[in-house]
């Protein structure tokens, strides 16, 4: 799972980044809206920790754009504001949660896990295909399909972003803990495993290759 932290307090953003890595979350850090939008343009995120007040604007203002691009991405607003009206404003703007500063890190990680569990990483159902990320299970027409590890994660990530073309670089960043240490060929291997172990035996097509751009989840064919 990859998280984007958009926070201008250097000490806090470093604490968040280091702490989330210890919990097994990959993350990127942006100190302002401009940098945050840059990361959102090149990578897919499961969750965004978004500060309310940033040097170049109001974090609330980018929620709509973020949700339009990735509806399943959860957004948690971090704010020093402690009034009821601000929380309501954030939630109405599209935020999935609102946490007041200062906060307990364990409480934050628990709420992050809850949002990922019930938000971006929940069960995916498309026609007669069911993908369960939590249990690493795939069921097609009531029959369980044997697909594990990175191929399963690639399929799941593409299915979660089914309306998008996802590049090899984006897949590497989202799934591999140290993407800079592997070559893009591992994506081709994973895609081939999906096609050999799932698509071919079931006579279906789940992923299409978009030349020079990446891959797109296309089940059922033509979706």
ZAVEXKOL-330807 format. One record per residue: residue in one letter; x, y negated, z of N, C-alpha, C in turn. Coordinates in steps of 0.001 Angstrom, whole numbers, plus 500000, padded with zeros to 6 digits. Layout:
BEGIN
aXYZXYZXYZ;...
//
This chain:
BEGIN
x500830501189500000500000500000500000500878498741500000;x500503497775499204501293496550499133500459495360499593;x501086494512500418500430493343500994501171492083500569;x500425491034500263501020489738499975500765488815501159;x501840488238501682501747487278502789501943485879502212;x500932485031502353501059483638501920501011482774503171;x502173482381503643502308481705504941503533480808504899;x503361479541505296504475478602505204505323478515506469;x504883479116507569505696479136508778506728480248508629;x507986479852508432509040480810508106509190481908509159;x509203481519510420509376482510511491508221483492511507;x507006482992511366505836483853511389505816484782510186;x506115484257508999506078485100507804507131486203507875;x508312485887508427509356486909508575508937487968509586;x508336487520510682507854488467511700506803489391511113;x505882488826510360504840489625509720505440490619508730;x506347490136507887506955490991506873507719492152507505;x508572491839508488509358492885509147508460493879509880;x507444493352510563506542494222511311505740495136510408;x505254494612509294504461495420508370505310496500507713;x506579496191507453507477497207506885507650498369507852;x507712498063509136507844499126510143506618500024510160;x505477499464509798504238500245509740504072500939508385;x505066500789507510505029501472506218504394500698505088;x504101499407505311503495498587504269504570497860503468;x504511497968502144505360497140501302504742495748501276;x505568494715501193504998493374501166505897492369500468;x505263491316499990505953490168499422505536488940500210;x506400487925500208506130486715500990506172485490500095;x505146484650500195505101483380499489504881482277500517;x505522481131500310505430480041501279504424478970500875;x503831479128499696502858478140499239501927478763498208;x500914477989497796499927478500496849500560478823495502;x501435477961495025502078478173493727502804479512493674;x503623479785494694504351481054494720503393482234494898;x502345482012495702501350483064495902500666483431494595;x500301482432493816499645482679492535500598483368491560;x501890483060491683502884483733490837502891485233491129;x502970485592492412502973487014492781501675487694492365;x500552487010492555499258487586492186499147487795490684;x499922487034489924499894487165488476500711488328487954;x501687488784488729502574489851488236502386491176488956;x501681491156490098501511492387490872500082492537491364;x499728493780491643498427494062492243498622494322493737;x497758493768494546497869493919495995496604494544496580;x496821495334497621495682495925498329495082494937499311;x495928494038499827495454493074500813496326491826500785;x495711490674501064496443489410501136496214488774502503;x497300488448503191497237487662504427497447486217504020;x496436485396504194496437484058503620496285482980504686;x497304482127504797497230480991505715496223479977505171;x495511479306506067494509478324505643495172477081505046;x496038476460505843496667475206505402498076475480504903;x498307475160503624499603475378503002500149474058502460;x501449473971502218502056472698501802501448472084500548;x500991472941499629500468472422498365498961472588498215;x498268472789499334496812472869499236496165473758500274;x494896474037500033494073474816500940494003476264500472;x494456477182501314494448478592500948493068479107500577;x492040478545501172490672478968500897490345478826499408;x490947477824498772490600477516497388491036478584496386;x491971479460496754492414480469495786491694481802495952;x490823481907496957490138483180497193489271483571496010;x488517482632495478487617482945494363488390483485493169;x489481482810492807490305483248491685490893484636491953;x491341484848493182491928486129493568490898487249493434;x489689487010493929488641488021493898488160488309492480;x488202487293491624487812487510490235488797488441489544;x490076488286489866491113489129489264491097490531489853;x490988490624491178491046491915491859489959491992492928;x488749492360492549487625492400493494487855493286494714;x488660494339494550488874495265495660489978494823496621;x490701493760496283491750493269497172491137492571498374;x491483493033499567490963492416500785491754491161501122;x491080490177501696491731488923502087491462488643503558;x492531488457504320492403488077505727492982486680505894;x492146485764506368492594484392506601493249484293507970;x494430483673508013495127483393509263495058481890509485;x494538481475510625494356480035510812494464479625512274;x495002478427512477495075477851513825493731477244514220;x492838477130513260491510476595513557490748477589514430;x490107477095515456489410478001516363487917477698516459;x487405476922515503485984476587515557485156477557514706;x483936477728515104483019478662514459482769478283512996;x482688476983512722482397476515511371483485476922510375;x484745476887510821485849477261509930485790478740509573;x485480479570510554485367481006510293484249481273509294;x483125480609509478481994480783508569482373480330507160;x483072479196507061483489478680505765484390479674505041;x485358480250505778486288481209505175485564482447504668;x484657482970505465483930484179505086483005483917503902;x482380482761503898481506482410502769482295482182501494;x483554481792501641484408481571500470484877482888499853;x484663484000500570485044485302500035486044486069500856;x486524485486501964487465486197502834486774487403503473;x487544488455503722486996489651504343487132489632505860;x488006488761506363488208488669507806488856487324508120;x488768486941509382489316485658509838489989485902511182;x491281485606511267492026485832512508492654484520512959;x492416484196514206492928482936514746494367483087515241;x495170482061514998496526482006515529496501481378516926;x497385481801517823498282482958517700497493484250517874;x498006485337517332497284486605517397498221487715517857;x497632488773518336498374489957518759498678490791517521;x499952491146517311500335491851516094499650493216515985;x499481493916517080498823495219517038497366495086516612;x496725494023517082495340493772516672495290493495515170;x496261492697514691496307492382513268496472493641512425;x497430494501512776497670495706511983496468496644512024;x495783496688513171494590497523513271493504497024512328;x493360495714512248492347495151511363492748495287509894;x494057495225509635494543495465508278494208496892507852;x494499497841508721494214499244508421492727499459508184;x491897498776508968490447498901508806490009498357507451;x490561497205507070490190496613505785490649497487504622;x491835498068504718492327498938503658491534500234503600;x491113500694504771490356501938504835488970501786504224;x488336500682504517486966500487504056486872499526502873;x488021498961502486487997498024501372488649498608500147;x489874498141499844490518498526498604490854499987498471;x490993500712499565491437502087499449490331503095499708;x489071502702499588488003503641499876487768504572498698;x486810505467498839486542506477497826486093505820496518;x486654506321495425486328505821494094485452506856493399;x484293506440492944483384507340492238483046506754490879;x483356507499489836483027507099488472482354508291487796;x481059508171487569480278509284487032480486510530487909;x480989511609487304481170512856488053482596513052488559;x483359511960488586484735512001489092484822511256490412;x485393511925491424485536511326492752487004511371493152;x487551510208493513488944510117493969488927509620495405;x489492510415496303489528510060497718490972509775498133;x491357508502498175492757508149498497493183508565499898;x492258508511500855492610508833502236493002510294502391;x492320511185501683492580512621501809493396513174500645;x493764512292499717494501512691498513493791513852497813;x492530513603497500491719514633496845491030514052495611;x490919514914494591490172514562493384489155515666493133;x487920515276492908486865516248492636486171515858491337;x486068516823490435485392516597489162484311517656488976;x483087517212488823481951518136488694481906519136489845;x482257518675491044482192519521492219483389520421492427;x484360520371491510485553521217491606486761520359491954;x487556520799492942488723520022493353489873520224492373;x490535519116492022491652519132491077492965518999491840;x493938519800491473495235519785492155496140518734491522;x496179517557492144497069516485491686497530515722492918;x498809515777493198499327515177494437500486514221494142;x500985513603495208502182512773495113502006511541494248;x503081511178493551503088509949492753502050509960491632;x501853511093490929500801511092489901499430510740490482;x499132511262491671497860510925492319497808509431492631;x498894508881493142498924507461493495498785506578492256;x499414506990491155499295506226489912497846506238489424;x497237507417489413495839507525488987494931506675489871;x495152506751491182494328505993492119494482504491491904;x495721504053491734495958502615491551495288502116490273;x495401502884489199494780502485487944493255502489488069;x492719503481488781491262503551488961490750502387489793;x491551501962490776491163500821491615491193499514490831;x491938499488489728492028498294488896491559498647487479;x490418499315487425489959499917486174489648498913485068;x489451497680485405489164496682484374490411495946483902;x491573496436484323492818495735484010493817496648483303;x494674496030482509495828496730481959496961496523482958;x497529497613483443498579497539484465499906497952483842;x500899497099483971502205497371483360502989498390484197;x504043498924483584504918499849484312505531499161485521;x505938497903485339506557497165486439505590496981487605;x504330496709487300503328496549488353503086497858489088;x503074498959488359502903500268488993504093500595489889;x505291500313489408506481500552490220506424499750491515;x506087498473491400506032497595492572504968498047493565;x503848498527493057502728498886493927502916500234494617;x503633501157493990503659502543494482505008502980495040;x506089502569494413507406503004494878507943502037495929;x508466502561497015508962501725498105510166500894497693;x511008501448496836512184500719496355512192500778494824;x511293500022494182511147500108492728512408499785491956;x513278498980492560514499498610491854515475499788491722;x515241500862492462516148502008492445515691503118491504;x514535502936490862514040503953489926513837503309488559;x513772504138487525513574503629486168512098503734485794;x511672502907484840510269502957484401509843504316483868;x510820505175483541510491506499483023509681507333484017;x509813507033485313509068507813486306507569507595486122;x507177506452485592505764506200485315505281507118484203;x506088507247483154505728508128482043505593509569482513;x506476509980483407506410511333483957505102511525484728;x504751510533485559503527510621486347502295510654485449;x502263509814484424501134509791483491501014511127482776;x502144511690482377502136512990481703501587514079482620;x501949514024483914501425514993484882499907514889484992;x499395513669484997497940513464485069497257514089483857;x497844513870482703497244514387481473497336515908481370;x498448516477481839498635517920481750497844518685482805;x497785518138484025497138518854485128495649518541485269;x495224517422484670493842517012484870493097516815483546;x493577515897482729492850515569481509492717516751480549;x493839517407480263493830518493479288492965519673479730;x493122520184480964492290521314481396490794520983481449;x490477519712481785489072519331481925488488518755480636;x489361518563479632488931517981478357488328516592478555;x489032515781479339488612514396479577489806513472479352;x489553512185479332490626511197479242490439510193480362;x491422510097481243491312509163482360492162507916482165;x493260508057481433494194506932481278494583506768479817;x494524505542479335494975505266477985496217504388478023;x497081504589477056498285503777476924497973502579476034;x498249501387476541498068500167475756499457499737475294;x499714499866474045501061499682473492501700498366473933;x502917498490474460503760497370474895503197496589476081;x502098497066476643501499496331477763501380497169479034;x501088498471478890500954499293480092499873500337479946;x499094500529481009498089501585481043496771501054481583;x495686501742481197494370501340481683493549502577482004;x492853502548483132491946503619483495490738503531482576;x490406504609481881489360504543480859488310505640480991;x488211506261482166487192507307482345485871506672482777;x484736507068482211484641507952481036485131507245479794;x485571507998478821486191507435477625485323506337477043;x485973505180476805485253504046476255484777503085477318;x485082503384478638484638502506479706485367501178479638;
//
